[in-house]
Amino acid sequence: MKHVFISVLSLFLFYNVASAQKVDTTAAPEESTFYDGPANTLFAPGFILKTRSKNYYQIGGKLKQQNRMANPPVKVYKVKRKYFLIVQGLGEPLPANKLQDVIESKIDGDFRGWDGTTTFKLLNGDTWVQDEIKTLFNNSIFRPTVIIYRDSDGTFKMKVDGVDETVQVKKN
């Protein structure tokens, strides 16, 4: 039994050490900027971080970390095809995807969710239509900020400020 435990522990340690990405912080970062956000932000998988230089990153991985300072400095490193964000005050680099073709605007009027065929009119003049069968009912939010971005599979996703879920959309 002792040998089985040691073998399992060794395999676990080898897997975690071998799969951990190393970020060479002595190399020049791809971007040195700031996250303009409040203290106590929870950086969790799916969170979209906008840097002061107007780049957008969606946090990946499984780790949740909370910052303690407002507007922390951020260094962005690219390792092969993956991005890692080092946010001052956090213990670990955050794996992230850099978002492409990002549109940031506000919904023109009240947002109450989506029902499978919802049309979203934005203040920038764009109109987007829900492009997946999915329902979400939400308390009314007046003119929430939305971020629309191209996902890795080529579809567009919309993230509404204050809503945890995203919805697939297409331009109308």
MARZA-893542 format. One record per atom (N, C-alpha, C, O): residue number from 1; x, y negated, z negated; atom name. Coordinates in pm, whole numbers, always signed. Atoms other than C-alpha are relative to their C-alpha. Example, Ala and Ser with C-alpha at 12.3 -4.5 7.8 and 13.67 -1.06 7.14 Angstrom:
% residues 2
1|+89|+119|+0|N
1|+1230|+450|-780|CA
1|+90|-120|+0|C
1|+194|-118|-66|O
2|-82|+119|+6|N
2|+1367|+106|-714|CA
2|-77|-109|-73|C
2|-26|-220|-90|O
END
This chain:
% residues 172
1|+83|+118|+0|N
1|+0|+0|+0|CA
1|+88|-124|+0|C
1|+58|-222|+69|O
2|-89|+115|+9|N
2|+286|-235|-87|CA
2|+62|-29|+138|C
2|+75|-146|+176|O
3|-60|+19|-131|N
3|+446|-177|+258|CA
3|-100|-61|+99|C
3|-63|-142|+183|O
4|+104|+54|-88|N
4|+116|-252|+434|CA
4|-17|-149|-29|C
4|-28|-229|+64|O
5|+15|+140|+37|N
5|+81|-579|+240|CA
5|+117|-82|+52|C
5|+97|-190|+108|O
6|-119|+72|-47|N
6|+438|-685|+321|CA
6|-2|-11|+152|C
6|+33|-116|+207|O
7|+8|+5|-147|N
7|+388|-594|+689|CA
7|-103|-102|+46|C
7|-77|-178|+139|O
8|+103|+96|-37|N
8|+66|-794|+709|CA
8|+46|-142|-30|C
8|+25|-232|+52|O
9|-51|+131|+36|N
9|+226|-1088|+527|CA
9|+108|-45|+98|C
9|+110|-161|+139|O
10|-106|+32|-96|N
10|+530|-1077|+758|CA
10|-58|-37|+135|C
10|-14|-134|+198|O
11|+64|+28|-128|N
11|+310|-1065|+1067|CA
11|-71|-136|-5|C
11|-63|-213|+90|O
12|+69|+128|+17|N
12|+102|-1358|+934|CA
12|+100|-116|+5|C
12|+79|-214|+76|O
13|-101|+106|+2|N
13|+411|-1569|+863|CA
13|+65|-16|+137|C
13|+84|-129|+183|O
14|-62|+9|-133|N
14|+572|-1484|+1200|CA
14|-94|-68|+97|C
14|-52|-155|+173|O
15|+96|+58|-92|N
15|+253|-1572|+1389|CA
15|-13|-150|-24|C
15|-12|-228|+71|O
16|+17|+142|+29|N
16|+209|-1906|+1209|CA
16|+125|-81|+32|C
16|+113|-193|+82|O
17|-123|+72|-30|N
17|+574|-2007|+1243|CA
17|+23|-4|+150|C
17|+62|-107|+204|O
18|-22|-6|-144|N
18|+595|-1894|+1606|CA
18|-100|-86|+76|C
18|-66|-143|+180|O
19|+101|+75|-73|N
19|+271|-2067|+1706|CA
19|-1|-149|-37|C
19|-65|-228|+32|O
20|-1|+141|+39|N
20|+341|-2395|+1525|CA
20|+77|-82|+102|C
20|+187|-44|+143|O
21|-66|+88|-95|N
21|+426|-2677|+1763|CA
21|+93|-93|-77|C
21|+55|-150|-180|O
22|-95|+92|+59|N
22|+734|-2875|+1676|CA
22|-5|-130|+77|C
22|-4|-129|+200|O
23|-1|+131|-62|N
23|+724|-3246|+1744|CA
23|+135|-63|-30|C
23|+170|-83|-146|O
24|-132|+62|+15|N
24|+1066|-3401|+1803|CA
24|-18|-149|-21|C
24|-31|-225|+75|O
25|+23|+141|+30|N
25|+1024|-3732|+1626|CA
25|+124|-86|+24|C
25|+119|-208|+9|O
26|-118|+79|-36|N
26|+1378|-3834|+1723|CA
26|-8|-45|+146|C
26|+63|-137|+186|O
27|+21|+40|-140|N
27|+1263|-3854|+2087|CA
27|-87|-125|+3|C
27|-159|-155|-92|O
28|+84|+119|-14|N
28|+1099|-4168|+2214|CA
28|-146|+42|+14|C
28|-177|+129|+95|O
29|+142|-34|-14|N
29|+722|-4153|+2165|CA
29|-55|-52|+133|C
29|-4|-149|+189|O
30|+66|+46|-121|N
30|+498|-4186|+2467|CA
30|-72|-133|-25|C
30|-87|-215|+65|O
31|+71|+122|+36|N
31|+312|-4459|+2282|CA
31|+21|-28|-148|C
31|+10|+63|-231|O
32|-5|+45|+139|N
32|+368|-4657|+1961|CA
32|-104|-110|-13|C
32|-93|-214|+53|O
33|+114|+91|+4|N
33|+51|-4836|+1861|CA
33|-63|+7|-138|C
33|+2|+45|-235|O
34|+75|-4|+125|N
34|-214|-4861|+1589|CA
34|-138|+58|+26|C
34|-190|+52|+138|O
35|+140|-38|-2|N
35|-551|-4709|+1512|CA
35|-74|-107|-77|C
35|-53|-123|-197|O
36|+76|+106|+67|N
36|-786|-4996|+1436|CA
36|-123|+60|-64|C
36|-232|+60|-7|O
37|+111|-63|+70|N
37|-1001|-4823|+1183|CA
37|+14|-17|-150|C
37|+119|-58|-199|O
38|+0|+20|+145|N
38|-1093|-4830|+817|CA
38|+83|+106|-73|C
38|+115|+211|-19|O
39|-62|-99|+87|N
39|-916|-4657|+532|CA
39|-102|+111|-23|C
39|-222|+91|-8|O
40|+82|-117|+31|N
40|-1051|-4312|+442|CA
40|-73|+56|+121|C
40|-180|+115|+106|O
41|+54|-64|-119|N
41|-1121|-4209|+802|CA
41|+37|+148|-5|C
41|+151|+183|-34|O
42|-26|-144|-5|N
42|-1154|-3831|+831|CA
42|+34|+37|+144|C
42|-52|+31|+232|O
43|-45|-46|-131|N
43|-951|-3709|+1129|CA
43|-25|+150|+6|C
43|+51|+229|-48|O
44|+43|-139|-8|N
44|-1126|-3383|+1210|CA
44|-12|+38|+147|C
44|-20|-50|+233|O
45|+16|-42|-139|N
45|-1155|-3173|+1527|CA
45|-124|-65|+64|C
45|-232|-64|+6|O
46|+108|+66|-70|N
46|-1368|-3360|+1781|CA
46|+0|-151|-17|C
46|-62|-222|+62|O
47|-5|+145|+25|N
47|-1296|-3706|+1636|CA
47|+70|-69|+117|C
47|+173|-21|+164|O
48|-61|+76|-109|N
48|-1221|-3962|+1909|CA
48|+67|-123|-58|C
48|+2|-207|-121|O
49|-81|+110|+52|N
49|-944|-4203|+1821|CA
49|+37|-92|+116|C
49|+92|-47|+216|O
50|-37|+100|-100|N
50|-900|-4523|+2022|CA
50|+117|-78|-56|C
50|+110|-135|-165|O
51|-117|+75|+46|N
51|-558|-4678|+1996|CA
51|-15|-147|+38|C
51|-97|-182|+122|O
52|+3|+143|-30|N
52|-497|-5051|+2001|CA
52|+36|-28|+145|C
52|-5|-129|+202|O
53|-38|+16|-141|N
53|-345|-5004|+2347|CA
53|-107|+55|+94|C
53|-84|+70|+214|O
54|+119|-40|-77|N
54|-689|-4879|+2462|CA
54|+11|+138|+66|C
54|-50|+161|+170|O
55|+1|-140|-40|N
55|-603|-4511|+2507|CA
55|-88|+76|-98|C
55|-100|+39|-215|O
56|+91|-79|+81|N
56|-844|-4250|+2377|CA
56|+54|+142|-12|C
56|+100|+201|+85|O
57|-45|-136|+28|N
57|-752|-3918|+2214|CA
57|-107|+71|-81|C
57|-163|+15|-175|O
58|+94|-81|+76|N
58|-982|-3640|+2096|CA
58|+81|+100|-83|C
58|+160|+177|-29|O
59|-75|-85|+93|N
59|-848|-3459|+1790|CA
59|-40|+146|+21|C
59|-159|+178|+33|O
60|+22|-143|-16|N
60|-810|-3082|+1833|CA
60|+45|+74|-124|C
60|+51|+17|-233|O
61|-46|-82|+112|N
61|-688|-2799|+1613|CA
61|-110|+32|-97|C
61|-229|+25|-64|O
62|+98|-38|+103|N
62|-857|-2693|+1292|CA
62|+16|-83|-126|C
62|-71|-82|-213|O
63|-34|+72|+122|N
63|-698|-2920|+1034|CA
63|-78|-131|-11|C
63|-93|-203|+87|O
64|+65|+127|+29|N
64|-891|-3208|+873|CA
64|+94|-77|-93|C
64|+143|-24|-192|O
65|-84|+83|+84|N
65|-689|-3495|+730|CA
65|-66|-137|-17|C
65|-130|-188|+75|O
66|+61|+130|+27|N
66|-798|-3820|+569|CA
66|+111|-101|-25|C
66|+203|-77|-104|O
67|-100|+104|+23|N
67|-598|-4141|+591|CA
67|-41|-86|-119|C
67|-157|-85|-160|O
68|+29|+83|+117|N
68|-573|-4382|+300|CA
68|+19|-149|+30|C
68|-6|-233|-57|O
69|-25|+141|-30|N
69|-486|-4705|+482|CA
69|-78|-43|+124|C
69|-104|+37|+214|O
70|+68|+56|-116|N
70|-668|-4931|+724|CA
70|+102|-31|+108|C
70|+215|-70|+78|O
71|-83|+35|-117|N
71|-522|-4979|+1075|CA
71|+141|+61|-4|C
71|+239|-12|+12|O
72|-134|-59|+11|N
72|-237|-4728|+1039|CA
72|+74|+4|+134|C
72|+11|+16|+239|O
73|-80|-19|-122|N
73|+50|-4716|+1290|CA
73|-13|+143|+49|C
73|-27|+236|-30|O
74|+13|-131|-64|N
74|+28|-4425|+1535|CA
74|+111|+14|+103|C
74|+134|-77|+183|O
75|-96|-34|-105|N
75|+303|-4264|+1741|CA
75|-53|+122|+73|C
75|-95|+220|+11|O
76|+54|-107|-83|N
76|+197|-4043|+2030|CA
76|+116|+69|+70|C
76|+196|+5|+137|O
77|-104|-81|-64|N
77|+426|-3762|+2147|CA
77|-67|+100|+94|C
77|-174|+153|+66|O
78|+47|-100|-93|N
78|+378|-3538|+2445|CA
78|+99|+115|+0|C
78|+218|+96|+27|O
79|-82|-121|+1|N
79|+510|-3182|+2412|CA
79|-59|+92|+105|C
79|-168|+147|+88|O
80|+49|-71|-118|N
80|+476|-3002|+2744|CA
80|-126|-70|+49|C
80|-118|-185|+93|O
81|+124|+64|-47|N
81|+111|-3072|+2832|CA
81|-93|-36|-115|C
81|-210|-68|-94|O
82|+83|+30|+117|N
82|-13|-3131|+2478|CA
82|+47|-130|-65|C
82|+164|-168|-58|O
83|-29|+125|+70|N
83|-32|-3452|+2280|CA
83|-10|+24|-151|C
83|-89|+105|-199|O
84|+2|-4|+145|N
84|+41|-3498|+1912|CA
84|+6|-143|-51|C
84|+87|-223|-4|O
85|+4|+133|+58|N
85|-44|-3806|+1708|CA
85|+56|+6|-140|C
85|+14|+87|-223|O
86|-53|+13|+135|N
86|+160|-3899|+1408|CA
86|-55|-131|-55|C
86|-15|-239|-14|O
87|+67|+114|+60|N
87|-56|-4130|+1200|CA
87|+64|-23|-137|C
87|+71|+68|-220|O
88|-66|+29|+128|N
88|+120|-4306|+913|CA
88|-94|+34|-115|C
88|-211|-6|-115|O
89|+79|-37|+117|N
89|-1|-4162|+583|CA
89|-59|+140|+6|C
89|-107|+191|-95|O
90|+50|-137|-10|N
90|-107|-3822|+719|CA
90|+118|+96|-11|C
90|+230|+63|+29|O
91|-105|-97|+23|N
91|+92|-3511|+631|CA
91|+46|+77|+122|C
91|+162|+117|+130|O
92|-30|-83|-117|N
92|+78|-3329|+966|CA
92|-32|-74|+128|C
92|-122|-158|+130|O
93|+38|+55|-131|N
93|+82|-3430|+1333|CA
93|-137|+53|+41|C
93|-171|+168|+14|O
94|+132|-39|-46|N
94|-264|-3423|+1487|CA
94|+7|+43|+146|C
94|+44|-38|+231|O
95|+7|-39|-141|N
95|-296|-3216|+1806|CA
95|-119|-71|+64|C
95|-224|-85|+1|O
96|+107|+77|-63|N
96|-505|-3408|+2057|CA
96|+3|+16|+151|C
96|+104|+53|+209|O
97|+11|+8|-145|N
97|-626|-3429|+2415|CA
97|-14|-147|+35|C
97|-90|-220|-28|O
98|+15|+138|-48|N
98|-582|-3758|+2598|CA
98|-120|-2|+93|C
98|-125|+73|+190|O
99|+122|+6|-78|N
99|-920|-3853|+2741|CA
99|+22|-84|+126|C
99|+95|-183|+125|O
100|-14|+65|-130|N
100|-948|-3959|+3105|CA
100|-132|-64|+41|C
100|-239|-24|-5|O
101|+118|+65|-58|N
101|-1190|-4189|+3290|CA
101|-99|-42|-109|C
101|-217|-8|-102|O
102|+81|+37|+115|N
102|-1322|-4341|+2968|CA
102|-78|-129|+28|C
102|-23|-227|+79|O
103|+86|+117|-7|N
103|-1613|-4586|+2968|CA
103|-50|-24|-142|C
103|-103|+67|-206|O
104|+53|+36|+132|N
104|-1699|-4768|+2646|CA
104|-101|-112|+20|C
104|-72|-213|+83|O
105|+106|+100|-12|N
105|-2025|-4961|+2624|CA
105|-94|+19|-118|C
105|-59|+85|-216|O
106|+105|-18|+100|N
106|-2342|-4981|+2415|CA
106|-129|+38|+71|C
106|-151|-1|+186|O
107|+132|-32|-54|N
107|-2686|-4836|+2472|CA
107|-84|-127|-6|C
107|-84|-199|-106|O
108|+86|+119|-9|N
108|-2927|-5108|+2583|CA
108|-132|+31|-69|C
108|-225|+82|-6|O
109|+121|-27|+76|N
109|-3188|-5081|+2310|CA
109|+23|+102|-110|C
109|+134|+116|-161|O
110|-5|-99|+108|N
110|-3267|-4809|+2056|CA
110|+46|+135|+52|C
110|+12|+175|+163|O
111|-38|-139|-27|N
111|-3106|-4465|+2053|CA
111|-71|+86|-102|C
111|-63|+62|-223|O
112|+74|-90|+89|N
112|-3323|-4186|+1911|CA
112|+41|+146|+18|C
112|-15|+235|-46|O
113|-43|-137|-26|N
113|-3141|-3878|+2043|CA
113|-14|+33|+147|C
113|-17|-57|+232|O
114|+20|-45|-137|N
114|-3184|-3670|+2358|CA
114|-90|+122|-1|C
114|-97|+195|-100|O
115|+102|-106|-3|N
115|-3447|-3420|+2473|CA
115|+14|+95|+118|C
115|-75|+176|+141|O
116|-18|-88|-115|N
116|-3307|-3245|+2781|CA
116|-4|-74|+132|C
116|+54|-29|+230|O
117|+11|+80|-123|N
117|-3391|-3513|+3038|CA
117|+20|-149|-28|C
117|-27|-233|+50|O
118|-12|+140|+43|N
118|-3293|-3836|+2860|CA
118|+86|-82|+94|C
118|+190|-36|+142|O
119|-76|+97|-78|N
119|-3176|-4137|+3058|CA
119|+54|-105|-97|C
119|-19|-153|-184|O
120|-64|+97|+87|N
120|-2930|-4374|+2890|CA
120|+39|-123|+82|C
120|+125|-113|+170|O
121|-36|+125|-66|N
121|-2917|-4737|+3010|CA
121|+100|-71|-90|C
121|+75|-90|-209|O
122|-106|+63|+78|N
122|-2598|-4910|+2900|CA
122|+4|-150|+25|C
122|-42|-198|+129|O
123|-11|+144|-15|N
123|-2526|-5278|+2845|CA
123|+92|-42|+114|C
123|+81|-154|+163|O
124|-89|+34|-112|N
124|-2254|-5266|+3113|CA
124|-70|+15|+135|C
124|-9|-9|+239|O
125|+76|-16|-123|N
125|-2529|-5195|+3371|CA
125|-9|+143|+51|C
125|-92|+172|+137|O
126|+3|-140|-40|N
126|-2458|-4822|+3412|CA
126|-125|+69|-54|C
126|-179|+31|-157|O
127|+105|-90|+47|N
127|-2731|-4561|+3383|CA
127|+54|+142|+10|C
127|+102|+183|+116|O
128|-46|-139|+6|N
128|-2640|-4206|+3278|CA
128|-118|+87|-40|C
128|-205|+44|-115|O
129|+108|-94|+25|N
129|-2868|-3902|+3265|CA
129|+58|+125|-67|C
129|+165|+173|-30|O
130|-40|-125|+66|N
130|-2843|-3601|+3035|CA
130|+9|+110|+104|C
130|-79|+124|+189|O
131|-26|-103|-101|N
131|-2700|-3309|+3234|CA
131|+16|+139|-62|C
131|+89|+222|-9|O
132|+0|-133|+62|N
132|-2751|-3013|+3000|CA
132|-127|+12|-84|C
132|-183|-88|-129|O
133|+119|-26|+80|N
133|-3040|-2853|+2817|CA
133|+44|+1|-146|C
133|+109|+94|-193|O
134|-43|+15|+138|N
134|-2989|-2972|+2464|CA
134|-91|-105|-64|C
134|-128|-204|+1|O
135|+89|+93|+69|N
135|-3206|-3150|+2206|CA
135|+66|-49|-127|C
135|+129|+27|-201|O
136|-46|+61|+125|N
136|-3108|-3389|+1929|CA
136|-97|-110|-37|C
136|-122|-200|+43|O
137|+85|+106|+50|N
137|-3344|-3599|+1722|CA
137|+80|-76|-105|C
137|+144|-16|-191|O
138|-83|+84|+86|N
138|-3186|-3890|+1541|CA
138|-84|-119|-48|C
138|-174|-164|+22|O
139|+61|+125|+42|N
139|-3300|-4184|+1332|CA
139|+39|-108|+99|C
139|+149|-104|+155|O
140|-24|+104|-98|N
140|-3323|-4491|+1552|CA
140|+124|-83|-36|C
140|+138|-130|-149|O
141|-119|+85|+15|N
141|-2991|-4675|+1598|CA
141|-9|-106|+110|C
141|-25|-71|+227|O
142|+9|+107|-98|N
142|-2999|-5015|+1770|CA
142|+136|-26|+63|C
142|+233|-56|-7|O
143|-119|+28|-81|N
143|-2738|-5057|+2045|CA
143|+128|+64|-54|C
143|+227|-5|-77|O
144|-123|-63|+45|N
144|-2487|-4798|+1927|CA
144|+106|+0|+110|C
144|+73|+2|+229|O
145|-111|-12|-95|N
145|-2145|-4788|+2092|CA
145|+4|+143|+51|C
145|-15|+238|-26|O
146|-16|-132|-59|N
146|-2101|-4496|+2332|CA
146|+134|+5|+73|C
146|+182|-94|+127|O
147|-121|-27|-76|N
147|-1789|-4346|+2480|CA
147|-34|+115|+94|C
147|-78|+222|+51|O
148|+22|-103|-102|N
148|-1825|-4152|+2805|CA
148|+136|+32|+59|C
148|+211|-59|+95|O
149|-132|-41|-48|N
149|-1526|-3950|+2922|CA
149|-11|+127|+82|C
149|-105|+205|+68|O
150|-7|-123|-79|N
150|-1428|-3681|+3170|CA
150|+64|+107|-86|C
150|+175|+90|-138|O
151|-51|-114|+78|N
151|-1384|-3348|+2991|CA
151|+97|+81|+85|C
151|+106|+60|+206|O
152|-100|-81|-71|N
152|-1116|-3095|+3085|CA
152|-61|+86|+110|C
152|+9|+125|+204|O
153|+64|-80|-104|N
153|-1372|-2899|+3290|CA
153|-58|-87|+113|C
153|-122|-34|+204|O
154|+44|+90|-106|N
154|-1450|-3207|+3505|CA
154|-135|-65|-25|C
154|-173|-158|+47|O
155|+130|+60|+30|N
155|-1789|-3285|+3350|CA
155|+21|-125|-86|C
155|+129|-147|-141|O
156|-7|+118|+86|N
156|-1865|-3610|+3168|CA
156|-75|+28|-129|C
156|-183|+88|-128|O
157|+61|-14|+133|N
157|-1944|-3611|+2795|CA
157|-24|-140|-55|C
157|+51|-233|-27|O
158|+30|+126|+66|N
158|-2104|-3890|+2597|CA
158|+0|+20|-150|C
158|-63|+112|-203|O
159|-7|+0|+147|N
159|-2025|-3956|+2232|CA
159|-64|-128|-48|C
159|-20|-237|-12|O
160|+70|+115|+55|N
160|-2262|-4187|+2046|CA
160|+54|-25|-140|C
160|+62|+67|-222|O
161|-52|+37|+132|N
161|-2120|-4374|+1746|CA
161|-102|+35|-108|C
161|-218|-4|-99|O
162|+87|-41|+109|N
162|-2266|-4225|+1428|CA
162|-66|+135|+19|C
162|-141|+181|-67|O
163|+57|-133|-29|N
163|-2362|-3892|+1591|CA
163|+116|+98|+17|C
163|+209|+70|+92|O
164|-109|-97|-6|N
164|-2142|-3585|+1545|CA
164|+10|+73|+133|C
164|+120|+105|+178|O
165|+2|-78|-124|N
165|-2247|-3407|+1866|CA
165|+27|-87|+123|C
165|+11|-209|+119|O
166|-9|+65|-129|N
166|-2169|-3493|+2226|CA
166|-104|+62|+93|C
166|-157|+170|+64|O
167|+94|-53|-97|N
167|-2394|-3446|+2527|CA
167|+62|-19|+139|C
167|+126|-120|+166|O
168|-49|+9|-138|N
168|-2303|-3375|+2890|CA
168|-93|-93|+78|C
168|-215|-82|+69|O
169|+77|+98|-77|N
169|-2414|-3657|+3122|CA
169|+55|-10|+142|C
169|+166|+33|+171|O
170|-46|+32|-135|N
170|-2396|-3757|+3488|CA
170|-52|-139|+33|C
170|-157|-182|-16|O
171|+39|+135|-36|N
171|-2411|-4102|+3642|CA
171|-121|+4|+91|C
171|-128|+85|+183|O
172|+123|+6|-77|N
172|-2750|-4192|+3784|CA
172|+13|-99|+114|C
172|-81|-118|+191|O
END
